[in-house]
Amino acid sequence: MKTSRRTFSPDFKAKVAIEAIREMKTISELAQIYQVHPNLISLWKKEFLSKAGKVFDSGKDETEQIKKLKKENDELVHQIGQLTVDIAWLKKKVL
């Protein structure tokens, strides 16, 4: 009989990672309390610390990406319009 994998919510992972960062209890103790493997707690802690800088990001990357996508979209719409005109012109020439 197969056992299904447990999934943990991001809130739960953050809570456990923060407790691991505080170091008031050892990772082994936290693993027993929350009934997860100590390696998972270490992984969540490392991931939490690596992404902590993004919390204070002002969102410049997202706005730049949006501007880039809008520009690309405008170029594609222009290309579609030009191709539509070319197809219409070719249809007239054939007939």
PyMOL Python script that loads the backbone (N, CA, C, O; Angstrom):
from pymol import cmd

cmd.read_pdbstr("""\
ATOM      1  N   MET A   1       0.839  -1.166   0.000  1.00  0.00           N
ATOM      2  CA  MET A   1       0.000   0.000   0.000  1.00  0.00           C
ATOM      3  C   MET A   1       0.890   1.238   0.000  1.00  0.00           C
ATOM      4  O   MET A   1       1.836   1.335   0.783  1.00  0.00           O
ATOM      5  N   LYS A   2       0.578   2.183  -0.887  1.00  0.00           N
ATOM      6  CA  LYS A   2       1.377   3.395  -1.003  1.00  0.00           C
ATOM      7  C   LYS A   2       0.996   4.392   0.072  1.00  0.00           C
ATOM      8  O   LYS A   2      -0.171   4.537   0.436  1.00  0.00           O
ATOM      9  N   THR A   3       2.003   5.064   0.560  1.00  0.00           N
ATOM     10  CA  THR A   3       1.741   6.166   1.481  1.00  0.00           C
ATOM     11  C   THR A   3       1.918   7.462   0.698  1.00  0.00           C
ATOM     12  O   THR A   3       2.848   7.604  -0.095  1.00  0.00           O
ATOM     13  N   SER A   4       1.024   8.387   0.932  1.00  0.00           N
ATOM     14  CA  SER A   4       1.109   9.644   0.197  1.00  0.00           C
ATOM     15  C   SER A   4       2.089  10.582   0.888  1.00  0.00           C
ATOM     16  O   SER A   4       2.276  10.530   2.104  1.00  0.00           O
ATOM     17  N   ARG A   5       2.703  11.431   0.094  1.00  0.00           N
ATOM     18  CA  ARG A   5       3.638  12.398   0.642  1.00  0.00           C
ATOM     19  C   ARG A   5       2.900  13.498   1.366  1.00  0.00           C
ATOM     20  O   ARG A   5       1.814  13.914   0.963  1.00  0.00           O
ATOM     21  N   ARG A   6       3.494  13.952   2.420  1.00  0.00           N
ATOM     22  CA  ARG A   6       2.911  15.081   3.144  1.00  0.00           C
ATOM     23  C   ARG A   6       3.366  16.366   2.463  1.00  0.00           C
ATOM     24  O   ARG A   6       4.511  16.483   2.027  1.00  0.00           O
ATOM     25  N   THR A   7       2.470  17.302   2.384  1.00  0.00           N
ATOM     26  CA  THR A   7       2.835  18.611   1.856  1.00  0.00           C
ATOM     27  C   THR A   7       2.658  19.630   2.967  1.00  0.00           C
ATOM     28  O   THR A   7       1.756  19.529   3.799  1.00  0.00           O
ATOM     29  N   PHE A   8       3.539  20.607   2.954  1.00  0.00           N
ATOM     30  CA  PHE A   8       3.528  21.614   4.000  1.00  0.00           C
ATOM     31  C   PHE A   8       3.251  22.973   3.374  1.00  0.00           C
ATOM     32  O   PHE A   8       3.751  23.288   2.294  1.00  0.00           O
ATOM     33  N   SER A   9       2.459  23.760   4.057  1.00  0.00           N
ATOM     34  CA  SER A   9       2.126  25.085   3.550  1.00  0.00           C
ATOM     35  C   SER A   9       3.334  26.017   3.691  1.00  0.00           C
ATOM     36  O   SER A   9       4.193  25.810   4.549  1.00  0.00           O
ATOM     37  N   PRO A  10       3.387  27.032   2.849  1.00  0.00           N
ATOM     38  CA  PRO A  10       4.491  28.001   2.968  1.00  0.00           C
ATOM     39  C   PRO A  10       4.529  28.670   4.340  1.00  0.00           C
ATOM     40  O   PRO A  10       5.608  28.970   4.851  1.00  0.00           O
ATOM     41  N   ASP A  11       3.362  28.907   4.940  1.00  0.00           N
ATOM     42  CA  ASP A  11       3.321  29.522   6.271  1.00  0.00           C
ATOM     43  C   ASP A  11       3.973  28.616   7.320  1.00  0.00           C
ATOM     44  O   ASP A  11       4.718  29.078   8.185  1.00  0.00           O
ATOM     45  N   PHE A  12       3.677  27.323   7.223  1.00  0.00           N
ATOM     46  CA  PHE A  12       4.257  26.374   8.161  1.00  0.00           C
ATOM     47  C   PHE A  12       5.774  26.312   7.998  1.00  0.00           C
ATOM     48  O   PHE A  12       6.512  26.300   8.984  1.00  0.00           O
ATOM     49  N   LYS A  13       6.233  26.274   6.744  1.00  0.00           N
ATOM     50  CA  LYS A  13       7.671  26.228   6.474  1.00  0.00           C
ATOM     51  C   LYS A  13       8.363  27.473   7.026  1.00  0.00           C
ATOM     52  O   LYS A  13       9.434  27.382   7.628  1.00  0.00           O
ATOM     53  N   ALA A  14       7.749  28.625   6.819  1.00  0.00           N
ATOM     54  CA  ALA A  14       8.336  29.880   7.303  1.00  0.00           C
ATOM     55  C   ALA A  14       8.402  29.882   8.828  1.00  0.00           C
ATOM     56  O   ALA A  14       9.399  30.305   9.414  1.00  0.00           O
ATOM     57  N   LYS A  15       7.348  29.414   9.457  1.00  0.00           N
ATOM     58  CA  LYS A  15       7.300  29.378  10.926  1.00  0.00           C
ATOM     59  C   LYS A  15       8.423  28.499  11.477  1.00  0.00           C
ATOM     60  O   LYS A  15       9.119  28.886  12.416  1.00  0.00           O
ATOM     61  N   VAL A  16       8.592  27.324  10.891  1.00  0.00           N
ATOM     62  CA  VAL A  16       9.631  26.401  11.354  1.00  0.00           C
ATOM     63  C   VAL A  16      11.015  26.981  11.055  1.00  0.00           C
ATOM     64  O   VAL A  16      11.919  26.885  11.885  1.00  0.00           O
ATOM     65  N   ALA A  17      11.182  27.578   9.880  1.00  0.00           N
ATOM     66  CA  ALA A  17      12.474  28.160   9.511  1.00  0.00           C
ATOM     67  C   ALA A  17      12.852  29.301  10.446  1.00  0.00           C
ATOM     68  O   ALA A  17      14.012  29.422  10.843  1.00  0.00           O
ATOM     69  N   ILE A  18      11.889  30.129  10.797  1.00  0.00           N
ATOM     70  CA  ILE A  18      12.166  31.239  11.715  1.00  0.00           C
ATOM     71  C   ILE A  18      12.582  30.717  13.081  1.00  0.00           C
ATOM     72  O   ILE A  18      13.501  31.250  13.702  1.00  0.00           O
ATOM     73  N   GLU A  19      11.908  29.679  13.545  1.00  0.00           N
ATOM     74  CA  GLU A  19      12.297  29.092  14.838  1.00  0.00           C
ATOM     75  C   GLU A  19      13.698  28.500  14.765  1.00  0.00           C
ATOM     76  O   GLU A  19      14.454  28.566  15.735  1.00  0.00           O
ATOM     77  N   ALA A  20      14.048  27.921  13.617  1.00  0.00           N
ATOM     78  CA  ALA A  20      15.391  27.359  13.455  1.00  0.00           C
ATOM     79  C   ALA A  20      16.438  28.469  13.434  1.00  0.00           C
ATOM     80  O   ALA A  20      17.542  28.300  13.951  1.00  0.00           O
ATOM     81  N   ILE A  21      16.087  29.600  12.836  1.00  0.00           N
ATOM     82  CA  ILE A  21      17.020  30.728  12.773  1.00  0.00           C
ATOM     83  C   ILE A  21      17.234  31.316  14.161  1.00  0.00           C
ATOM     84  O   ILE A  21      18.350  31.716  14.494  1.00  0.00           O
ATOM     85  N   ARG A  22      16.200  31.374  14.963  1.00  0.00           N
ATOM     86  CA  ARG A  22      16.307  31.915  16.323  1.00  0.00           C
ATOM     87  C   ARG A  22      17.245  31.089  17.199  1.00  0.00           C
ATOM     88  O   ARG A  22      17.848  31.611  18.136  1.00  0.00           O
ATOM     89  N   GLU A  23      17.364  29.810  16.892  1.00  0.00           N
ATOM     90  CA  GLU A  23      18.245  28.878  17.601  1.00  0.00           C
ATOM     91  C   GLU A  23      17.953  28.783  19.099  1.00  0.00           C
ATOM     92  O   GLU A  23      18.864  28.581  19.902  1.00  0.00           O
ATOM     93  N   MET A  24      16.683  28.928  19.468  1.00  0.00           N
ATOM     94  CA  MET A  24      16.308  28.734  20.871  1.00  0.00           C
ATOM     95  C   MET A  24      16.213  27.232  21.175  1.00  0.00           C
ATOM     96  O   MET A  24      16.402  26.803  22.313  1.00  0.00           O
ATOM     97  N   LYS A  25      15.916  26.446  20.132  1.00  0.00           N
ATOM     98  CA  LYS A  25      15.882  24.993  20.255  1.00  0.00           C
ATOM     99  C   LYS A  25      16.735  24.432  19.118  1.00  0.00           C
ATOM    100  O   LYS A  25      16.912  25.074  18.082  1.00  0.00           O
ATOM    101  N   THR A  26      17.251  23.241  19.327  1.00  0.00           N
ATOM    102  CA  THR A  26      18.059  22.625  18.279  1.00  0.00           C
ATOM    103  C   THR A  26      17.164  22.150  17.140  1.00  0.00           C
ATOM    104  O   THR A  26      15.949  22.020  17.291  1.00  0.00           O
ATOM    105  N   ILE A  27      17.788  21.898  16.014  1.00  0.00           N
ATOM    106  CA  ILE A  27      17.027  21.412  14.861  1.00  0.00           C
ATOM    107  C   ILE A  27      16.404  20.057  15.173  1.00  0.00           C
ATOM    108  O   ILE A  27      15.300  19.760  14.718  1.00  0.00           O
ATOM    109  N   SER A  28      17.098  19.247  15.937  1.00  0.00           N
ATOM    110  CA  SER A  28      16.551  17.945  16.334  1.00  0.00           C
ATOM    111  C   SER A  28      15.292  18.108  17.184  1.00  0.00           C
ATOM    112  O   SER A  28      14.312  17.386  17.001  1.00  0.00           O
ATOM    113  N   GLU A  29      15.327  19.050  18.101  1.00  0.00           N
ATOM    114  CA  GLU A  29      14.150  19.298  18.936  1.00  0.00           C
ATOM    115  C   GLU A  29      12.983  19.808  18.099  1.00  0.00           C
ATOM    116  O   GLU A  29      11.841  19.387  18.282  1.00  0.00           O
ATOM    117  N   LEU A  30      13.286  20.721  17.178  1.00  0.00           N
ATOM    118  CA  LEU A  30      12.219  21.230  16.296  1.00  0.00           C
ATOM    119  C   LEU A  30      11.642  20.112  15.434  1.00  0.00           C
ATOM    120  O   LEU A  30      10.438  20.065  15.184  1.00  0.00           O
ATOM    121  N   ALA A  31      12.514  19.217  14.985  1.00  0.00           N
ATOM    122  CA  ALA A  31      12.057  18.092  14.166  1.00  0.00           C
ATOM    123  C   ALA A  31      11.097  17.209  14.945  1.00  0.00           C
ATOM    124  O   ALA A  31      10.114  16.720  14.390  1.00  0.00           O
ATOM    125  N   GLN A  32      11.370  17.004  16.207  1.00  0.00           N
ATOM    126  CA  GLN A  32      10.476  16.193  17.038  1.00  0.00           C
ATOM    127  C   GLN A  32       9.167  16.922  17.304  1.00  0.00           C
ATOM    128  O   GLN A  32       8.098  16.312  17.281  1.00  0.00           O
ATOM    129  N   ILE A  33       9.245  18.212  17.554  1.00  0.00           N
ATOM    130  CA  ILE A  33       8.040  18.984  17.852  1.00  0.00           C
ATOM    131  C   ILE A  33       7.104  19.009  16.645  1.00  0.00           C
ATOM    132  O   ILE A  33       5.906  18.757  16.774  1.00  0.00           O
ATOM    133  N   TYR A  34       7.663  19.315  15.465  1.00  0.00           N
ATOM    134  CA  TYR A  34       6.837  19.469  14.262  1.00  0.00           C
ATOM    135  C   TYR A  34       6.716  18.193  13.437  1.00  0.00           C
ATOM    136  O   TYR A  34       6.021  18.172  12.421  1.00  0.00           O
ATOM    137  N   GLN A  35       7.384  17.139  13.867  1.00  0.00           N
ATOM    138  CA  GLN A  35       7.322  15.835  13.220  1.00  0.00           C
ATOM    139  C   GLN A  35       7.719  15.906  11.744  1.00  0.00           C
ATOM    140  O   GLN A  35       7.015  15.413  10.863  1.00  0.00           O
ATOM    141  N   VAL A  36       8.868  16.535  11.507  1.00  0.00           N
ATOM    142  CA  VAL A  36       9.463  16.567  10.181  1.00  0.00           C
ATOM    143  C   VAL A  36      10.928  16.172  10.327  1.00  0.00           C
ATOM    144  O   VAL A  36      11.484  16.206  11.425  1.00  0.00           O
ATOM    145  N   HIS A  37      11.535  15.806   9.231  1.00  0.00           N
ATOM    146  CA  HIS A  37      12.932  15.392   9.257  1.00  0.00           C
ATOM    147  C   HIS A  37      13.831  16.604   9.463  1.00  0.00           C
ATOM    148  O   HIS A  37      13.554  17.674   8.922  1.00  0.00           O
ATOM    149  N   PRO A  38      14.900  16.455  10.235  1.00  0.00           N
ATOM    150  CA  PRO A  38      15.815  17.581  10.469  1.00  0.00           C
ATOM    151  C   PRO A  38      16.411  18.162   9.178  1.00  0.00           C
ATOM    152  O   PRO A  38      16.664  19.363   9.091  1.00  0.00           O
ATOM    153  N   ASN A  39      16.629  17.304   8.188  1.00  0.00           N
ATOM    154  CA  ASN A  39      17.165  17.801   6.912  1.00  0.00           C
ATOM    155  C   ASN A  39      16.193  18.766   6.252  1.00  0.00           C
ATOM    156  O   ASN A  39      16.613  19.737   5.622  1.00  0.00           O
ATOM    157  N   LEU A  40      14.893  18.506   6.393  1.00  0.00           N
ATOM    158  CA  LEU A  40      13.893  19.422   5.829  1.00  0.00           C
ATOM    159  C   LEU A  40      13.973  20.783   6.499  1.00  0.00           C
ATOM    160  O   LEU A  40      13.897  21.815   5.832  1.00  0.00           O
ATOM    161  N   ILE A  41      14.126  20.786   7.807  1.00  0.00           N
ATOM    162  CA  ILE A  41      14.213  22.057   8.528  1.00  0.00           C
ATOM    163  C   ILE A  41      15.446  22.828   8.077  1.00  0.00           C
ATOM    164  O   ILE A  41      15.378  24.038   7.858  1.00  0.00           O
ATOM    165  N   SER A  42      16.566  22.137   7.937  1.00  0.00           N
ATOM    166  CA  SER A  42      17.790  22.801   7.468  1.00  0.00           C
ATOM    167  C   SER A  42      17.605  23.365   6.064  1.00  0.00           C
ATOM    168  O   SER A  42      18.067  24.465   5.760  1.00  0.00           O
ATOM    169  N   LEU A  43      16.930  22.607   5.221  1.00  0.00           N
ATOM    170  CA  LEU A  43      16.673  23.062   3.849  1.00  0.00           C
ATOM    171  C   LEU A  43      15.765  24.288   3.842  1.00  0.00           C
ATOM    172  O   LEU A  43      16.027  25.251   3.122  1.00  0.00           O
ATOM    173  N   TRP A  44      14.707  24.258   4.634  1.00  0.00           N
ATOM    174  CA  TRP A  44      13.784  25.392   4.711  1.00  0.00           C
ATOM    175  C   TRP A  44      14.491  26.625   5.266  1.00  0.00           C
ATOM    176  O   TRP A  44      14.242  27.741   4.810  1.00  0.00           O
ATOM    177  N   LYS A  45      15.362  26.430   6.239  1.00  0.00           N
ATOM    178  CA  LYS A  45      16.115  27.541   6.826  1.00  0.00           C
ATOM    179  C   LYS A  45      17.033  28.169   5.778  1.00  0.00           C
ATOM    180  O   LYS A  45      17.093  29.392   5.650  1.00  0.00           O
ATOM    181  N   LYS A  46      17.738  27.335   5.040  1.00  0.00           N
ATOM    182  CA  LYS A  46      18.652  27.832   4.010  1.00  0.00           C
ATOM    183  C   LYS A  46      17.875  28.583   2.926  1.00  0.00           C
ATOM    184  O   LYS A  46      18.294  29.656   2.493  1.00  0.00           O
ATOM    185  N   GLU A  47      16.757  28.026   2.491  1.00  0.00           N
ATOM    186  CA  GLU A  47      15.943  28.661   1.458  1.00  0.00           C
ATOM    187  C   GLU A  47      15.364  29.986   1.960  1.00  0.00           C
ATOM    188  O   GLU A  47      15.320  30.967   1.219  1.00  0.00           O
ATOM    189  N   PHE A  48      14.927  30.010   3.202  1.00  0.00           N
ATOM    190  CA  PHE A  48      14.374  31.223   3.798  1.00  0.00           C
ATOM    191  C   PHE A  48      15.420  32.332   3.826  1.00  0.00           C
ATOM    192  O   PHE A  48      15.130  33.474   3.470  1.00  0.00           O
ATOM    193  N   LEU A  49      16.622  31.997   4.247  1.00  0.00           N
ATOM    194  CA  LEU A  49      17.686  32.995   4.326  1.00  0.00           C
ATOM    195  C   LEU A  49      18.130  33.470   2.948  1.00  0.00           C
ATOM    196  O   LEU A  49      18.476  34.638   2.775  1.00  0.00           O
ATOM    197  N   SER A  50      18.123  32.569   1.967  1.00  0.00           N
ATOM    198  CA  SER A  50      18.553  32.967   0.619  1.00  0.00           C
ATOM    199  C   SER A  50      17.544  33.892  -0.052  1.00  0.00           C
ATOM    200  O   SER A  50      17.923  34.704  -0.896  1.00  0.00           O
ATOM    201  N   LYS A  51      16.273  33.783   0.306  1.00  0.00           N
ATOM    202  CA  LYS A  51      15.240  34.617  -0.315  1.00  0.00           C
ATOM    203  C   LYS A  51      14.822  35.791   0.563  1.00  0.00           C
ATOM    204  O   LYS A  51      13.896  36.523   0.212  1.00  0.00           O
ATOM    205  N   ALA A  52      15.482  35.980   1.685  1.00  0.00           N
ATOM    206  CA  ALA A  52      15.098  37.043   2.608  1.00  0.00           C
ATOM    207  C   ALA A  52      15.287  38.427   2.003  1.00  0.00           C
ATOM    208  O   ALA A  52      14.523  39.339   2.322  1.00  0.00           O
ATOM    209  N   GLY A  53      16.270  38.609   1.148  1.00  0.00           N
ATOM    210  CA  GLY A  53      16.519  39.907   0.543  1.00  0.00           C
ATOM    211  C   GLY A  53      15.409  40.369  -0.378  1.00  0.00           C
ATOM    212  O   GLY A  53      15.256  41.569  -0.604  1.00  0.00           O
ATOM    213  N   LYS A  54      14.642  39.455  -0.906  1.00  0.00           N
ATOM    214  CA  LYS A  54      13.555  39.806  -1.822  1.00  0.00           C
ATOM    215  C   LYS A  54      12.388  40.487  -1.113  1.00  0.00           C
ATOM    216  O   LYS A  54      11.560  41.134  -1.755  1.00  0.00           O
ATOM    217  N   VAL A  55      12.323  40.342   0.191  1.00  0.00           N
ATOM    218  CA  VAL A  55      11.244  40.959   0.951  1.00  0.00           C
ATOM    219  C   VAL A  55      11.327  42.476   0.852  1.00  0.00           C
ATOM    220  O   VAL A  55      10.302  43.157   0.792  1.00  0.00           O
ATOM    221  N   PHE A  56      12.538  43.001   0.836  1.00  0.00           N
ATOM    222  CA  PHE A  56      12.734  44.444   0.816  1.00  0.00           C
ATOM    223  C   PHE A  56      12.949  44.999  -0.582  1.00  0.00           C
ATOM    224  O   PHE A  56      13.278  46.175  -0.739  1.00  0.00           O
ATOM    225  N   ASP A  57      12.768  44.166  -1.600  1.00  0.00           N
ATOM    226  CA  ASP A  57      12.903  44.608  -2.987  1.00  0.00           C
ATOM    227  C   ASP A  57      11.739  45.533  -3.322  1.00  0.00           C
ATOM    228  O   ASP A  57      10.594  45.258  -2.965  1.00  0.00           O
ATOM    229  N   SER A  58      12.037  46.616  -3.999  1.00  0.00           N
ATOM    230  CA  SER A  58      11.002  47.612  -4.294  1.00  0.00           C
ATOM    231  C   SER A  58      10.130  47.232  -5.488  1.00  0.00           C
ATOM    232  O   SER A  58       9.212  47.977  -5.833  1.00  0.00           O
ATOM    233  N   GLY A  59      10.389  46.118  -6.112  1.00  0.00           N
ATOM    234  CA  GLY A  59       9.563  45.689  -7.230  1.00  0.00           C
ATOM    235  C   GLY A  59      10.055  46.205  -8.566  1.00  0.00           C
ATOM    236  O   GLY A  59       9.315  46.143  -9.548  1.00  0.00           O
ATOM    237  N   LYS A  60      11.274  46.712  -8.640  1.00  0.00           N
ATOM    238  CA  LYS A  60      11.812  47.246  -9.883  1.00  0.00           C
ATOM    239  C   LYS A  60      11.899  46.173 -10.952  1.00  0.00           C
ATOM    240  O   LYS A  60      11.618  46.433 -12.122  1.00  0.00           O
ATOM    241  N   ASP A  61      12.286  44.971 -10.558  1.00  0.00           N
ATOM    242  CA  ASP A  61      12.422  43.894 -11.525  1.00  0.00           C
ATOM    243  C   ASP A  61      11.094  43.591 -12.206  1.00  0.00           C
ATOM    244  O   ASP A  61      11.049  43.380 -13.418  1.00  0.00           O
ATOM    245  N   GLU A  62      10.027  43.568 -11.438  1.00  0.00           N
ATOM    246  CA  GLU A  62       8.715  43.258 -11.997  1.00  0.00           C
ATOM    247  C   GLU A  62       8.253  44.341 -12.962  1.00  0.00           C
ATOM    248  O   GLU A  62       7.717  44.034 -14.027  1.00  0.00           O
ATOM    249  N   THR A  63       8.454  45.597 -12.604  1.00  0.00           N
ATOM    250  CA  THR A  63       8.011  46.676 -13.483  1.00  0.00           C
ATOM    251  C   THR A  63       8.827  46.693 -14.766  1.00  0.00           C
ATOM    252  O   THR A  63       8.293  46.979 -15.838  1.00  0.00           O
ATOM    253  N   GLU A  64      10.120  46.388 -14.666  1.00  0.00           N
ATOM    254  CA  GLU A  64      10.943  46.323 -15.866  1.00  0.00           C
ATOM    255  C   GLU A  64      10.492  45.175 -16.763  1.00  0.00           C
ATOM    256  O   GLU A  64      10.454  45.320 -17.985  1.00  0.00           O
ATOM    257  N   GLN A  65      10.154  44.047 -16.170  1.00  0.00           N
ATOM    258  CA  GLN A  65       9.687  42.904 -16.953  1.00  0.00           C
ATOM    259  C   GLN A  65       8.361  43.225 -17.625  1.00  0.00           C
ATOM    260  O   GLN A  65       8.145  42.848 -18.777  1.00  0.00           O
ATOM    261  N   ILE A  66       7.473  43.912 -16.925  1.00  0.00           N
ATOM    262  CA  ILE A  66       6.176  44.283 -17.500  1.00  0.00           C
ATOM    263  C   ILE A  66       6.373  45.219 -18.678  1.00  0.00           C
ATOM    264  O   ILE A  66       5.736  45.049 -19.717  1.00  0.00           O
ATOM    265  N   LYS A  67       7.250  46.210 -18.530  1.00  0.00           N
ATOM    266  CA  LYS A  67       7.532  47.135 -19.629  1.00  0.00           C
ATOM    267  C   LYS A  67       8.109  46.390 -20.827  1.00  0.00           C
ATOM    268  O   LYS A  67       7.742  46.655 -21.972  1.00  0.00           O
ATOM    269  N   LYS A  68       9.005  45.469 -20.553  1.00  0.00           N
ATOM    270  CA  LYS A  68       9.628  44.681 -21.617  1.00  0.00           C
ATOM    271  C   LYS A  68       8.571  43.847 -22.360  1.00  0.00           C
ATOM    272  O   LYS A  68       8.581  43.777 -23.589  1.00  0.00           O
ATOM    273  N   LEU A  69       7.665  43.218 -21.606  1.00  0.00           N
ATOM    274  CA  LEU A  69       6.611  42.404 -22.212  1.00  0.00           C
ATOM    275  C   LEU A  69       5.644  43.249 -23.032  1.00  0.00           C
ATOM    276  O   LEU A  69       5.196  42.823 -24.096  1.00  0.00           O
ATOM    277  N   LYS A  70       5.316  44.451 -22.541  1.00  0.00           N
ATOM    278  CA  LYS A  70       4.421  45.342 -23.289  1.00  0.00           C
ATOM    279  C   LYS A  70       5.060  45.771 -24.601  1.00  0.00           C
ATOM    280  O   LYS A  70       4.395  45.825 -25.636  1.00  0.00           O
ATOM    281  N   LYS A  71       6.351  46.077 -24.553  1.00  0.00           N
ATOM    282  CA  LYS A  71       7.059  46.476 -25.773  1.00  0.00           C
ATOM    283  C   LYS A  71       7.074  45.325 -26.773  1.00  0.00           C
ATOM    284  O   LYS A  71       6.825  45.526 -27.961  1.00  0.00           O
ATOM    285  N   GLU A  72       7.364  44.128 -26.293  1.00  0.00           N
ATOM    286  CA  GLU A  72       7.380  42.955 -27.158  1.00  0.00           C
ATOM    287  C   GLU A  72       5.992  42.697 -27.739  1.00  0.00           C
ATOM    288  O   GLU A  72       5.865  42.331 -28.908  1.00  0.00           O
ATOM    289  N   ASN A  73       4.958  42.885 -26.931  1.00  0.00           N
ATOM    290  CA  ASN A  73       3.583  42.701 -27.390  1.00  0.00           C
ATOM    291  C   ASN A  73       3.246  43.696 -28.496  1.00  0.00           C
ATOM    292  O   ASN A  73       2.637  43.325 -29.499  1.00  0.00           O
ATOM    293  N   ASP A  74       3.638  44.956 -28.322  1.00  0.00           N
ATOM    294  CA  ASP A  74       3.385  45.980 -29.342  1.00  0.00           C
ATOM    295  C   ASP A  74       4.078  45.631 -30.657  1.00  0.00           C
ATOM    296  O   ASP A  74       3.504  45.796 -31.733  1.00  0.00           O
ATOM    297  N   GLU A  75       5.318  45.148 -30.561  1.00  0.00           N
ATOM    298  CA  GLU A  75       6.053  44.758 -31.765  1.00  0.00           C
ATOM    299  C   GLU A  75       5.360  43.601 -32.482  1.00  0.00           C
ATOM    300  O   GLU A  75       5.275  43.589 -33.710  1.00  0.00           O
ATOM    301  N   LEU A  76       4.870  42.641 -31.722  1.00  0.00           N
ATOM    302  CA  LEU A  76       4.188  41.494 -32.335  1.00  0.00           C
ATOM    303  C   LEU A  76       2.870  41.911 -32.982  1.00  0.00           C
ATOM    304  O   LEU A  76       2.522  41.411 -34.052  1.00  0.00           O
ATOM    305  N   VAL A  77       2.139  42.818 -32.346  1.00  0.00           N
ATOM    306  CA  VAL A  77       0.889  43.312 -32.933  1.00  0.00           C
ATOM    307  C   VAL A  77       1.183  44.040 -34.235  1.00  0.00           C
ATOM    308  O   VAL A  77       0.440  43.903 -35.207  1.00  0.00           O
ATOM    309  N   HIS A  78       2.259  44.810 -34.258  1.00  0.00           N
ATOM    310  CA  HIS A  78       2.652  45.525 -35.485  1.00  0.00           C
ATOM    311  C   HIS A  78       2.998  44.525 -36.588  1.00  0.00           C
ATOM    312  O   HIS A  78       2.610  44.703 -37.742  1.00  0.00           O
ATOM    313  N   GLN A  79       3.732  43.469 -36.219  1.00  0.00           N
ATOM    314  CA  GLN A  79       4.089  42.433 -37.201  1.00  0.00           C
ATOM    315  C   GLN A  79       2.848  41.756 -37.757  1.00  0.00           C
ATOM    316  O   GLN A  79       2.756  41.524 -38.963  1.00  0.00           O
ATOM    317  N   ILE A  80       1.900  41.439 -36.901  1.00  0.00           N
ATOM    318  CA  ILE A  80       0.665  40.789 -37.344  1.00  0.00           C
ATOM    319  C   ILE A  80      -0.081  41.689 -38.313  1.00  0.00           C
ATOM    320  O   ILE A  80      -0.580  41.226 -39.338  1.00  0.00           O
ATOM    321  N   GLY A  81      -0.157  42.972 -37.993  1.00  0.00           N
ATOM    322  CA  GLY A  81      -0.825  43.919 -38.886  1.00  0.00           C
ATOM    323  C   GLY A  81      -0.144  43.986 -40.234  1.00  0.00           C
ATOM    324  O   GLY A  81      -0.810  43.996 -41.269  1.00  0.00           O
ATOM    325  N   GLN A  82       1.176  44.033 -40.232  1.00  0.00           N
ATOM    326  CA  GLN A  82       1.923  44.091 -41.498  1.00  0.00           C
ATOM    327  C   GLN A  82       1.708  42.826 -42.311  1.00  0.00           C
ATOM    328  O   GLN A  82       1.521  42.907 -43.525  1.00  0.00           O
ATOM    329  N   LEU A  83       1.728  41.684 -41.690  1.00  0.00           N
ATOM    330  CA  LEU A  83       1.516  40.423 -42.398  1.00  0.00           C
ATOM    331  C   LEU A  83       0.097  40.330 -42.962  1.00  0.00           C
ATOM    332  O   LEU A  83      -0.108  39.799 -44.054  1.00  0.00           O
ATOM    333  N   THR A  84      -0.876  40.845 -42.218  1.00  0.00           N
ATOM    334  CA  THR A  84      -2.251  40.853 -42.709  1.00  0.00           C
ATOM    335  C   THR A  84      -2.364  41.699 -43.965  1.00  0.00           C
ATOM    336  O   THR A  84      -3.036  41.305 -44.918  1.00  0.00           O
ATOM    337  N   VAL A  85      -1.720  42.845 -43.978  1.00  0.00           N
ATOM    338  CA  VAL A  85      -1.724  43.716 -45.167  1.00  0.00           C
ATOM    339  C   VAL A  85      -1.037  43.006 -46.328  1.00  0.00           C
ATOM    340  O   VAL A  85      -1.528  43.053 -47.456  1.00  0.00           O
ATOM    341  N   ASP A  86       0.078  42.359 -46.071  1.00  0.00           N
ATOM    342  CA  ASP A  86       0.811  41.641 -47.123  1.00  0.00           C
ATOM    343  C   ASP A  86      -0.037  40.517 -47.719  1.00  0.00           C
ATOM    344  O   ASP A  86      -0.044  40.327 -48.935  1.00  0.00           O
ATOM    345  N   ILE A  87      -0.746  39.778 -46.877  1.00  0.00           N
ATOM    346  CA  ILE A  87      -1.597  38.684 -47.360  1.00  0.00           C
ATOM    347  C   ILE A  87      -2.722  39.232 -48.225  1.00  0.00           C
ATOM    348  O   ILE A  87      -3.033  38.668 -49.274  1.00  0.00           O
ATOM    349  N   ALA A  88      -3.328  40.323 -47.793  1.00  0.00           N
ATOM    350  CA  ALA A  88      -4.418  40.925 -48.578  1.00  0.00           C
ATOM    351  C   ALA A  88      -3.892  41.381 -49.933  1.00  0.00           C
ATOM    352  O   ALA A  88      -4.550  41.188 -50.955  1.00  0.00           O
ATOM    353  N   TRP A  89      -2.711  41.983 -49.941  1.00  0.00           N
ATOM    354  CA  TRP A  89      -2.107  42.461 -51.213  1.00  0.00           C
ATOM    355  C   TRP A  89      -1.817  41.284 -52.147  1.00  0.00           C
ATOM    356  O   TRP A  89      -2.050  41.370 -53.352  1.00  0.00           O
ATOM    357  N   LEU A  90      -1.307  40.183 -51.582  1.00  0.00           N
ATOM    358  CA  LEU A  90      -0.997  39.008 -52.395  1.00  0.00           C
ATOM    359  C   LEU A  90      -2.275  38.372 -52.953  1.00  0.00           C
ATOM    360  O   LEU A  90      -2.287  37.900 -54.089  1.00  0.00           O
ATOM    361  N   LYS A  91      -3.332  38.360 -52.169  1.00  0.00           N
ATOM    362  CA  LYS A  91      -4.596  37.819 -52.659  1.00  0.00           C
ATOM    363  C   LYS A  91      -5.110  38.626 -53.829  1.00  0.00           C
ATOM    364  O   LYS A  91      -5.634  38.047 -54.781  1.00  0.00           O
ATOM    365  N   LYS A  92      -4.979  39.939 -53.796  1.00  0.00           N
ATOM    366  CA  LYS A  92      -5.413  40.781 -54.917  1.00  0.00           C
ATOM    367  C   LYS A  92      -4.586  40.514 -56.172  1.00  0.00           C
ATOM    368  O   LYS A  92      -5.121  40.500 -57.281  1.00  0.00           O
ATOM    369  N   LYS A  93      -3.279  40.301 -55.996  1.00  0.00           N
ATOM    370  CA  LYS A  93      -2.387  40.060 -57.139  1.00  0.00           C
ATOM    371  C   LYS A  93      -2.694  38.711 -57.811  1.00  0.00           C
ATOM    372  O   LYS A  93      -2.611  38.589 -59.034  1.00  0.00           O
ATOM    373  N   VAL A  94      -3.043  37.714 -57.013  1.00  0.00           N
ATOM    374  CA  VAL A  94      -3.320  36.387 -57.554  1.00  0.00           C
ATOM    375  C   VAL A  94      -4.627  36.410 -58.343  1.00  0.00           C
ATOM    376  O   VAL A  94      -4.719  35.776 -59.394  1.00  0.00           O
ATOM    377  N   LEU A  95      -5.621  37.116 -57.865  1.00  0.00           N
ATOM    378  CA  LEU A  95      -6.917  37.144 -58.526  1.00  0.00           C
ATOM    379  C   LEU A  95      -6.862  38.134 -59.609  1.00  0.00           C
ATOM    380  O   LEU A  95      -7.852  38.334 -60.313  1.00  0.00           O
TER     381      LEU A  95
END
""", "prot")
cmd.dss("prot")
cmd.show_as("cartoon", "prot")
cmd.util.cbc("prot")
cmd.orient("prot")
